[in-house]
Amino acid sequence: MDDTDMERTENVWRSLCLQMPSAYEDHPFGPGATVFKVAGRDRANGKLFALLMHLHGELLLNLKCEPALADQQRSEHPQITPGYHMNKKHWNSVRVGLDEQTMRELIEDSYDLVVDGMPNRDKDVIRRTW
């Protein structure tokens, strides 16, 4: 994959993440990693649902996953592996090669898991943006 293709894929993944209600990007780890968070009442308490990074020249997107599905996804798609620098039970790393619809579904699942774990007051604020 050349730099143009990698940049295009990165832009698609970024766009898919930012399409989620109340989602925003942050760079708490510096410019080499983009964190996508969702926030309800207070952006200072935003919760991470995706982490986009370049690792050894490869593009990775870490996404939260139901533990029961994580192994299944990893066995079905060679592009999905246990989450790099994350809890391997709850996070997957996705590499380039999956179609956009599959990526959208994986991102939505990660987002939904994170929102489901938020306080009801925050969920209500997020739902109003749908």
Phi and psi in radians as a Rosetta constraint file:
Dihedral C 1 N 2 CA 2 C 2 CIRCULARHARMONIC -1.486 0.35
Dihedral N 2 CA 2 C 2 N 3 CIRCULARHARMONIC 3.016 0.35
Dihedral C 2 N 3 CA 3 C 3 CIRCULARHARMONIC -1.053 0.35
Dihedral N 3 CA 3 C 3 N 4 CIRCULARHARMONIC -0.623 0.35
Dihedral C 3 N 4 CA 4 C 4 CIRCULARHARMONIC -1.136 0.35
Dihedral N 4 CA 4 C 4 N 5 CIRCULARHARMONIC -0.773 0.35
Dihedral C 4 N 5 CA 5 C 5 CIRCULARHARMONIC -1.137 0.35
Dihedral N 5 CA 5 C 5 N 6 CIRCULARHARMONIC -0.707 0.35
Dihedral C 5 N 6 CA 6 C 6 CIRCULARHARMONIC -1.127 0.35
Dihedral N 6 CA 6 C 6 N 7 CIRCULARHARMONIC -0.738 0.35
Dihedral C 6 N 7 CA 7 C 7 CIRCULARHARMONIC -1.124 0.35
Dihedral N 7 CA 7 C 7 N 8 CIRCULARHARMONIC -0.696 0.35
Dihedral C 7 N 8 CA 8 C 8 CIRCULARHARMONIC -1.103 0.35
Dihedral N 8 CA 8 C 8 N 9 CIRCULARHARMONIC -0.796 0.35
Dihedral C 8 N 9 CA 9 C 9 CIRCULARHARMONIC -1.098 0.35
Dihedral N 9 CA 9 C 9 N 10 CIRCULARHARMONIC -0.758 0.35
Dihedral C 9 N 10 CA 10 C 10 CIRCULARHARMONIC -1.028 0.35
Dihedral N 10 CA 10 C 10 N 11 CIRCULARHARMONIC -0.739 0.35
Dihedral C 10 N 11 CA 11 C 11 CIRCULARHARMONIC -1.154 0.35
Dihedral N 11 CA 11 C 11 N 12 CIRCULARHARMONIC -0.669 0.35
Dihedral C 11 N 12 CA 12 C 12 CIRCULARHARMONIC -1.121 0.35
Dihedral N 12 CA 12 C 12 N 13 CIRCULARHARMONIC -0.834 0.35
Dihedral C 12 N 13 CA 13 C 13 CIRCULARHARMONIC -1.072 0.35
Dihedral N 13 CA 13 C 13 N 14 CIRCULARHARMONIC -0.737 0.35
Dihedral C 13 N 14 CA 14 C 14 CIRCULARHARMONIC -1.045 0.35
Dihedral N 14 CA 14 C 14 N 15 CIRCULARHARMONIC -0.820 0.35
Dihedral C 14 N 15 CA 15 C 15 CIRCULARHARMONIC -1.063 0.35
Dihedral N 15 CA 15 C 15 N 16 CIRCULARHARMONIC -0.769 0.35
Dihedral C 15 N 16 CA 16 C 16 CIRCULARHARMONIC -1.064 0.35
Dihedral N 16 CA 16 C 16 N 17 CIRCULARHARMONIC -0.729 0.35
Dihedral C 16 N 17 CA 17 C 17 CIRCULARHARMONIC -1.137 0.35
Dihedral N 17 CA 17 C 17 N 18 CIRCULARHARMONIC -0.754 0.35
Dihedral C 17 N 18 CA 18 C 18 CIRCULARHARMONIC -1.311 0.35
Dihedral N 18 CA 18 C 18 N 19 CIRCULARHARMONIC -0.199 0.35
Dihedral C 18 N 19 CA 19 C 19 CIRCULARHARMONIC -1.321 0.35
Dihedral N 19 CA 19 C 19 N 20 CIRCULARHARMONIC -0.255 0.35
Dihedral C 19 N 20 CA 20 C 20 CIRCULARHARMONIC -1.247 0.35
Dihedral N 20 CA 20 C 20 N 21 CIRCULARHARMONIC 2.436 0.35
Dihedral C 20 N 21 CA 21 C 21 CIRCULARHARMONIC -0.983 0.35
Dihedral N 21 CA 21 C 21 N 22 CIRCULARHARMONIC 2.342 0.35
Dihedral C 21 N 22 CA 22 C 22 CIRCULARHARMONIC 1.083 0.35
Dihedral N 22 CA 22 C 22 N 23 CIRCULARHARMONIC 0.386 0.35
Dihedral C 22 N 23 CA 23 C 23 CIRCULARHARMONIC -1.525 0.35
Dihedral N 23 CA 23 C 23 N 24 CIRCULARHARMONIC 2.603 0.35
Dihedral C 23 N 24 CA 24 C 24 CIRCULARHARMONIC -2.659 0.35
Dihedral N 24 CA 24 C 24 N 25 CIRCULARHARMONIC 2.839 0.35
Dihedral C 24 N 25 CA 25 C 25 CIRCULARHARMONIC -1.864 0.35
Dihedral N 25 CA 25 C 25 N 26 CIRCULARHARMONIC 2.660 0.35
Dihedral C 25 N 26 CA 26 C 26 CIRCULARHARMONIC -2.512 0.35
Dihedral N 26 CA 26 C 26 N 27 CIRCULARHARMONIC 2.834 0.35
Dihedral C 26 N 27 CA 27 C 27 CIRCULARHARMONIC -2.324 0.35
Dihedral N 27 CA 27 C 27 N 28 CIRCULARHARMONIC 1.032 0.35
Dihedral C 27 N 28 CA 28 C 28 CIRCULARHARMONIC -1.194 0.35
Dihedral N 28 CA 28 C 28 N 29 CIRCULARHARMONIC -0.318 0.35
Dihedral C 28 N 29 CA 29 C 29 CIRCULARHARMONIC -1.804 0.35
Dihedral N 29 CA 29 C 29 N 30 CIRCULARHARMONIC 0.182 0.35
Dihedral C 29 N 30 CA 30 C 30 CIRCULARHARMONIC 1.761 0.35
Dihedral N 30 CA 30 C 30 N 31 CIRCULARHARMONIC 3.135 0.35
Dihedral C 30 N 31 CA 31 C 31 CIRCULARHARMONIC -1.224 0.35
Dihedral N 31 CA 31 C 31 N 32 CIRCULARHARMONIC -0.215 0.35
Dihedral C 31 N 32 CA 32 C 32 CIRCULARHARMONIC -1.439 0.35
Dihedral N 32 CA 32 C 32 N 33 CIRCULARHARMONIC -0.121 0.35
Dihedral C 32 N 33 CA 33 C 33 CIRCULARHARMONIC -2.469 0.35
Dihedral N 33 CA 33 C 33 N 34 CIRCULARHARMONIC 2.273 0.35
Dihedral C 33 N 34 CA 34 C 34 CIRCULARHARMONIC -1.859 0.35
Dihedral N 34 CA 34 C 34 N 35 CIRCULARHARMONIC 2.167 0.35
Dihedral C 34 N 35 CA 35 C 35 CIRCULARHARMONIC -1.788 0.35
Dihedral N 35 CA 35 C 35 N 36 CIRCULARHARMONIC 2.276 0.35
Dihedral C 35 N 36 CA 36 C 36 CIRCULARHARMONIC -1.845 0.35
Dihedral N 36 CA 36 C 36 N 37 CIRCULARHARMONIC 2.192 0.35
Dihedral C 36 N 37 CA 37 C 37 CIRCULARHARMONIC -2.166 0.35
Dihedral N 37 CA 37 C 37 N 38 CIRCULARHARMONIC 2.821 0.35
Dihedral C 37 N 38 CA 38 C 38 CIRCULARHARMONIC -2.162 0.35
Dihedral N 38 CA 38 C 38 N 39 CIRCULARHARMONIC 2.416 0.35
Dihedral C 38 N 39 CA 39 C 39 CIRCULARHARMONIC -2.320 0.35
Dihedral N 39 CA 39 C 39 N 40 CIRCULARHARMONIC 2.554 0.35
Dihedral C 39 N 40 CA 40 C 40 CIRCULARHARMONIC -1.702 0.35
Dihedral N 40 CA 40 C 40 N 41 CIRCULARHARMONIC -1.738 0.35
Dihedral C 40 N 41 CA 41 C 41 CIRCULARHARMONIC -1.330 0.35
Dihedral N 41 CA 41 C 41 N 42 CIRCULARHARMONIC -0.480 0.35
Dihedral C 41 N 42 CA 42 C 42 CIRCULARHARMONIC -2.473 0.35
Dihedral N 42 CA 42 C 42 N 43 CIRCULARHARMONIC 2.018 0.35
Dihedral C 42 N 43 CA 43 C 43 CIRCULARHARMONIC -1.067 0.35
Dihedral N 43 CA 43 C 43 N 44 CIRCULARHARMONIC -0.440 0.35
Dihedral C 43 N 44 CA 44 C 44 CIRCULARHARMONIC -1.133 0.35
Dihedral N 44 CA 44 C 44 N 45 CIRCULARHARMONIC -0.330 0.35
Dihedral C 44 N 45 CA 45 C 45 CIRCULARHARMONIC -1.901 0.35
Dihedral N 45 CA 45 C 45 N 46 CIRCULARHARMONIC 0.442 0.35
Dihedral C 45 N 46 CA 46 C 46 CIRCULARHARMONIC -1.068 0.35
Dihedral N 46 CA 46 C 46 N 47 CIRCULARHARMONIC 2.597 0.35
Dihedral C 46 N 47 CA 47 C 47 CIRCULARHARMONIC -1.955 0.35
Dihedral N 47 CA 47 C 47 N 48 CIRCULARHARMONIC 2.333 0.35
Dihedral C 47 N 48 CA 48 C 48 CIRCULARHARMONIC -1.217 0.35
Dihedral N 48 CA 48 C 48 N 49 CIRCULARHARMONIC 2.273 0.35
Dihedral C 48 N 49 CA 49 C 49 CIRCULARHARMONIC -2.141 0.35
Dihedral N 49 CA 49 C 49 N 50 CIRCULARHARMONIC -0.196 0.35
Dihedral C 49 N 50 CA 50 C 50 CIRCULARHARMONIC -2.710 0.35
Dihedral N 50 CA 50 C 50 N 51 CIRCULARHARMONIC 2.554 0.35
Dihedral C 50 N 51 CA 51 C 51 CIRCULARHARMONIC -2.323 0.35
Dihedral N 51 CA 51 C 51 N 52 CIRCULARHARMONIC 2.030 0.35
Dihedral C 51 N 52 CA 52 C 52 CIRCULARHARMONIC -1.810 0.35
Dihedral N 52 CA 52 C 52 N 53 CIRCULARHARMONIC 2.241 0.35
Dihedral C 52 N 53 CA 53 C 53 CIRCULARHARMONIC -2.653 0.35
Dihedral N 53 CA 53 C 53 N 54 CIRCULARHARMONIC 2.830 0.35
Dihedral C 53 N 54 CA 54 C 54 CIRCULARHARMONIC -1.840 0.35
Dihedral N 54 CA 54 C 54 N 55 CIRCULARHARMONIC 2.236 0.35
Dihedral C 54 N 55 CA 55 C 55 CIRCULARHARMONIC -2.298 0.35
Dihedral N 55 CA 55 C 55 N 56 CIRCULARHARMONIC 1.976 0.35
Dihedral C 55 N 56 CA 56 C 56 CIRCULARHARMONIC 0.925 0.35
Dihedral N 56 CA 56 C 56 N 57 CIRCULARHARMONIC 0.751 0.35
Dihedral C 56 N 57 CA 57 C 57 CIRCULARHARMONIC 1.387 0.35
Dihedral N 57 CA 57 C 57 N 58 CIRCULARHARMONIC 0.121 0.35
Dihedral C 57 N 58 CA 58 C 58 CIRCULARHARMONIC -2.027 0.35
Dihedral N 58 CA 58 C 58 N 59 CIRCULARHARMONIC 2.491 0.35
Dihedral C 58 N 59 CA 59 C 59 CIRCULARHARMONIC -1.541 0.35
Dihedral N 59 CA 59 C 59 N 60 CIRCULARHARMONIC 2.269 0.35
Dihedral C 59 N 60 CA 60 C 60 CIRCULARHARMONIC -2.243 0.35
Dihedral N 60 CA 60 C 60 N 61 CIRCULARHARMONIC 2.525 0.35
Dihedral C 60 N 61 CA 61 C 61 CIRCULARHARMONIC -2.242 0.35
Dihedral N 61 CA 61 C 61 N 62 CIRCULARHARMONIC 1.980 0.35
Dihedral C 61 N 62 CA 62 C 62 CIRCULARHARMONIC -1.493 0.35
Dihedral N 62 CA 62 C 62 N 63 CIRCULARHARMONIC 2.283 0.35
Dihedral C 62 N 63 CA 63 C 63 CIRCULARHARMONIC -2.341 0.35
Dihedral N 63 CA 63 C 63 N 64 CIRCULARHARMONIC 2.486 0.35
Dihedral C 63 N 64 CA 64 C 64 CIRCULARHARMONIC -1.235 0.35
Dihedral N 64 CA 64 C 64 N 65 CIRCULARHARMONIC 2.617 0.35
Dihedral C 64 N 65 CA 65 C 65 CIRCULARHARMONIC -2.612 0.35
Dihedral N 65 CA 65 C 65 N 66 CIRCULARHARMONIC 2.538 0.35
Dihedral C 65 N 66 CA 66 C 66 CIRCULARHARMONIC -1.029 0.35
Dihedral N 66 CA 66 C 66 N 67 CIRCULARHARMONIC 2.246 0.35
Dihedral C 66 N 67 CA 67 C 67 CIRCULARHARMONIC -0.938 0.35
Dihedral N 67 CA 67 C 67 N 68 CIRCULARHARMONIC -0.624 0.35
Dihedral C 67 N 68 CA 68 C 68 CIRCULARHARMONIC -1.150 0.35
Dihedral N 68 CA 68 C 68 N 69 CIRCULARHARMONIC -0.459 0.35
Dihedral C 68 N 69 CA 69 C 69 CIRCULARHARMONIC -1.642 0.35
Dihedral N 69 CA 69 C 69 N 70 CIRCULARHARMONIC -0.367 0.35
Dihedral C 69 N 70 CA 70 C 70 CIRCULARHARMONIC -0.991 0.35
Dihedral N 70 CA 70 C 70 N 71 CIRCULARHARMONIC -0.874 0.35
Dihedral C 70 N 71 CA 71 C 71 CIRCULARHARMONIC -1.132 0.35
Dihedral N 71 CA 71 C 71 N 72 CIRCULARHARMONIC -0.676 0.35
Dihedral C 71 N 72 CA 72 C 72 CIRCULARHARMONIC -1.081 0.35
Dihedral N 72 CA 72 C 72 N 73 CIRCULARHARMONIC -0.813 0.35
Dihedral C 72 N 73 CA 73 C 73 CIRCULARHARMONIC -1.089 0.35
Dihedral N 73 CA 73 C 73 N 74 CIRCULARHARMONIC -0.705 0.35
Dihedral C 73 N 74 CA 74 C 74 CIRCULARHARMONIC -1.143 0.35
Dihedral N 74 CA 74 C 74 N 75 CIRCULARHARMONIC -0.625 0.35
Dihedral C 74 N 75 CA 75 C 75 CIRCULARHARMONIC -1.361 0.35
Dihedral N 75 CA 75 C 75 N 76 CIRCULARHARMONIC -0.488 0.35
Dihedral C 75 N 76 CA 76 C 76 CIRCULARHARMONIC -1.427 0.35
Dihedral N 76 CA 76 C 76 N 77 CIRCULARHARMONIC -0.509 0.35
Dihedral C 76 N 77 CA 77 C 77 CIRCULARHARMONIC -2.262 0.35
Dihedral N 77 CA 77 C 77 N 78 CIRCULARHARMONIC 2.008 0.35
Dihedral C 77 N 78 CA 78 C 78 CIRCULARHARMONIC -1.125 0.35
Dihedral N 78 CA 78 C 78 N 79 CIRCULARHARMONIC -0.293 0.35
Dihedral C 78 N 79 CA 79 C 79 CIRCULARHARMONIC -1.344 0.35
Dihedral N 79 CA 79 C 79 N 80 CIRCULARHARMONIC -0.175 0.35
Dihedral C 79 N 80 CA 80 C 80 CIRCULARHARMONIC -1.904 0.35
Dihedral N 80 CA 80 C 80 N 81 CIRCULARHARMONIC 2.157 0.35
Dihedral C 80 N 81 CA 81 C 81 CIRCULARHARMONIC -2.314 0.35
Dihedral N 81 CA 81 C 81 N 82 CIRCULARHARMONIC 2.931 0.35
Dihedral C 81 N 82 CA 82 C 82 CIRCULARHARMONIC -0.963 0.35
Dihedral N 82 CA 82 C 82 N 83 CIRCULARHARMONIC 2.516 0.35
Dihedral C 82 N 83 CA 83 C 83 CIRCULARHARMONIC -1.002 0.35
Dihedral N 83 CA 83 C 83 N 84 CIRCULARHARMONIC 2.161 0.35
Dihedral C 83 N 84 CA 84 C 84 CIRCULARHARMONIC -1.174 0.35
Dihedral N 84 CA 84 C 84 N 85 CIRCULARHARMONIC 2.164 0.35
Dihedral C 84 N 85 CA 85 C 85 CIRCULARHARMONIC 1.023 0.35
Dihedral N 85 CA 85 C 85 N 86 CIRCULARHARMONIC 0.490 0.35
Dihedral C 85 N 86 CA 86 C 86 CIRCULARHARMONIC -2.312 0.35
Dihedral N 86 CA 86 C 86 N 87 CIRCULARHARMONIC 2.994 0.35
Dihedral C 86 N 87 CA 87 C 87 CIRCULARHARMONIC -1.136 0.35
Dihedral N 87 CA 87 C 87 N 88 CIRCULARHARMONIC 1.986 0.35
Dihedral C 87 N 88 CA 88 C 88 CIRCULARHARMONIC -1.151 0.35
Dihedral N 88 CA 88 C 88 N 89 CIRCULARHARMONIC -0.358 0.35
Dihedral C 88 N 89 CA 89 C 89 CIRCULARHARMONIC -1.317 0.35
Dihedral N 89 CA 89 C 89 N 90 CIRCULARHARMONIC -0.585 0.35
Dihedral C 89 N 90 CA 90 C 90 CIRCULARHARMONIC -1.941 0.35
Dihedral N 90 CA 90 C 90 N 91 CIRCULARHARMONIC -0.125 0.35
Dihedral C 90 N 91 CA 91 C 91 CIRCULARHARMONIC -2.291 0.35
Dihedral N 91 CA 91 C 91 N 92 CIRCULARHARMONIC 2.474 0.35
Dihedral C 91 N 92 CA 92 C 92 CIRCULARHARMONIC -2.045 0.35
Dihedral N 92 CA 92 C 92 N 93 CIRCULARHARMONIC 2.618 0.35
Dihedral C 92 N 93 CA 93 C 93 CIRCULARHARMONIC -1.809 0.35
Dihedral N 93 CA 93 C 93 N 94 CIRCULARHARMONIC 2.290 0.35
Dihedral C 93 N 94 CA 94 C 94 CIRCULARHARMONIC -1.965 0.35
Dihedral N 94 CA 94 C 94 N 95 CIRCULARHARMONIC 2.300 0.35
Dihedral C 94 N 95 CA 95 C 95 CIRCULARHARMONIC -1.830 0.35
Dihedral N 95 CA 95 C 95 N 96 CIRCULARHARMONIC 2.912 0.35
Dihedral C 95 N 96 CA 96 C 96 CIRCULARHARMONIC -1.040 0.35
Dihedral N 96 CA 96 C 96 N 97 CIRCULARHARMONIC 2.464 0.35
Dihedral C 96 N 97 CA 97 C 97 CIRCULARHARMONIC 2.379 0.35
Dihedral N 97 CA 97 C 97 N 98 CIRCULARHARMONIC -0.248 0.35
Dihedral C 97 N 98 CA 98 C 98 CIRCULARHARMONIC -1.548 0.35
Dihedral N 98 CA 98 C 98 N 99 CIRCULARHARMONIC 2.606 0.35
Dihedral C 98 N 99 CA 99 C 99 CIRCULARHARMONIC -1.225 0.35
Dihedral N 99 CA 99 C 99 N 100 CIRCULARHARMONIC 2.829 0.35
Dihedral C 99 N 100 CA 100 C 100 CIRCULARHARMONIC -1.082 0.35
Dihedral N 100 CA 100 C 100 N 101 CIRCULARHARMONIC -0.666 0.35
Dihedral C 100 N 101 CA 101 C 101 CIRCULARHARMONIC -1.119 0.35
Dihedral N 101 CA 101 C 101 N 102 CIRCULARHARMONIC -0.736 0.35
Dihedral C 101 N 102 CA 102 C 102 CIRCULARHARMONIC -1.108 0.35
Dihedral N 102 CA 102 C 102 N 103 CIRCULARHARMONIC -0.746 0.35
Dihedral C 102 N 103 CA 103 C 103 CIRCULARHARMONIC -1.072 0.35
Dihedral N 103 CA 103 C 103 N 104 CIRCULARHARMONIC -0.745 0.35
Dihedral C 103 N 104 CA 104 C 104 CIRCULARHARMONIC -1.020 0.35
Dihedral N 104 CA 104 C 104 N 105 CIRCULARHARMONIC -0.781 0.35
Dihedral C 104 N 105 CA 105 C 105 CIRCULARHARMONIC -1.138 0.35
Dihedral N 105 CA 105 C 105 N 106 CIRCULARHARMONIC -0.731 0.35
Dihedral C 105 N 106 CA 106 C 106 CIRCULARHARMONIC -1.119 0.35
Dihedral N 106 CA 106 C 106 N 107 CIRCULARHARMONIC -0.733 0.35
Dihedral C 106 N 107 CA 107 C 107 CIRCULARHARMONIC -1.147 0.35
Dihedral N 107 CA 107 C 107 N 108 CIRCULARHARMONIC -0.774 0.35
Dihedral C 107 N 108 CA 108 C 108 CIRCULARHARMONIC -1.074 0.35
Dihedral N 108 CA 108 C 108 N 109 CIRCULARHARMONIC -0.714 0.35
Dihedral C 108 N 109 CA 109 C 109 CIRCULARHARMONIC -1.097 0.35
Dihedral N 109 CA 109 C 109 N 110 CIRCULARHARMONIC -0.755 0.35
Dihedral C 109 N 110 CA 110 C 110 CIRCULARHARMONIC -1.076 0.35
Dihedral N 110 CA 110 C 110 N 111 CIRCULARHARMONIC -0.844 0.35
Dihedral C 110 N 111 CA 111 C 111 CIRCULARHARMONIC -1.007 0.35
Dihedral N 111 CA 111 C 111 N 112 CIRCULARHARMONIC -0.860 0.35
Dihedral C 111 N 112 CA 112 C 112 CIRCULARHARMONIC -1.059 0.35
Dihedral N 112 CA 112 C 112 N 113 CIRCULARHARMONIC -0.713 0.35
Dihedral C 112 N 113 CA 113 C 113 CIRCULARHARMONIC -1.060 0.35
Dihedral N 113 CA 113 C 113 N 114 CIRCULARHARMONIC -0.744 0.35
Dihedral C 113 N 114 CA 114 C 114 CIRCULARHARMONIC -1.193 0.35
Dihedral N 114 CA 114 C 114 N 115 CIRCULARHARMONIC -0.808 0.35
Dihedral C 114 N 115 CA 115 C 115 CIRCULARHARMONIC -1.089 0.35
Dihedral N 115 CA 115 C 115 N 116 CIRCULARHARMONIC -0.720 0.35
Dihedral C 115 N 116 CA 116 C 116 CIRCULARHARMONIC -1.012 0.35
Dihedral N 116 CA 116 C 116 N 117 CIRCULARHARMONIC -0.495 0.35
Dihedral C 116 N 117 CA 117 C 117 CIRCULARHARMONIC -1.521 0.35
Dihedral N 117 CA 117 C 117 N 118 CIRCULARHARMONIC -0.023 0.35
Dihedral C 117 N 118 CA 118 C 118 CIRCULARHARMONIC -1.509 0.35
Dihedral N 118 CA 118 C 118 N 119 CIRCULARHARMONIC 2.776 0.35
Dihedral C 118 N 119 CA 119 C 119 CIRCULARHARMONIC -1.057 0.35
Dihedral N 119 CA 119 C 119 N 120 CIRCULARHARMONIC 2.634 0.35
Dihedral C 119 N 120 CA 120 C 120 CIRCULARHARMONIC -0.991 0.35
Dihedral N 120 CA 120 C 120 N 121 CIRCULARHARMONIC -0.632 0.35
Dihedral C 120 N 121 CA 121 C 121 CIRCULARHARMONIC -1.083 0.35
Dihedral N 121 CA 121 C 121 N 122 CIRCULARHARMONIC -0.682 0.35
Dihedral C 121 N 122 CA 122 C 122 CIRCULARHARMONIC -1.236 0.35
Dihedral N 122 CA 122 C 122 N 123 CIRCULARHARMONIC -0.716 0.35
Dihedral C 122 N 123 CA 123 C 123 CIRCULARHARMONIC -1.029 0.35
Dihedral N 123 CA 123 C 123 N 124 CIRCULARHARMONIC -0.703 0.35
Dihedral C 123 N 124 CA 124 C 124 CIRCULARHARMONIC -1.091 0.35
Dihedral N 124 CA 124 C 124 N 125 CIRCULARHARMONIC -0.720 0.35
Dihedral C 124 N 125 CA 125 C 125 CIRCULARHARMONIC -1.118 0.35
Dihedral N 125 CA 125 C 125 N 126 CIRCULARHARMONIC -0.767 0.35
Dihedral C 125 N 126 CA 126 C 126 CIRCULARHARMONIC -1.136 0.35
Dihedral N 126 CA 126 C 126 N 127 CIRCULARHARMONIC -0.760 0.35
Dihedral C 126 N 127 CA 127 C 127 CIRCULARHARMONIC -1.087 0.35
Dihedral N 127 CA 127 C 127 N 128 CIRCULARHARMONIC -0.536 0.35
Dihedral C 127 N 128 CA 128 C 128 CIRCULARHARMONIC -1.171 0.35
Dihedral N 128 CA 128 C 128 N 129 CIRCULARHARMONIC -0.319 0.35
Dihedral C 128 N 129 CA 129 C 129 CIRCULARHARMONIC -1.552 0.35
Dihedral N 129 CA 129 C 129 N 130 CIRCULARHARMONIC -0.111 0.35
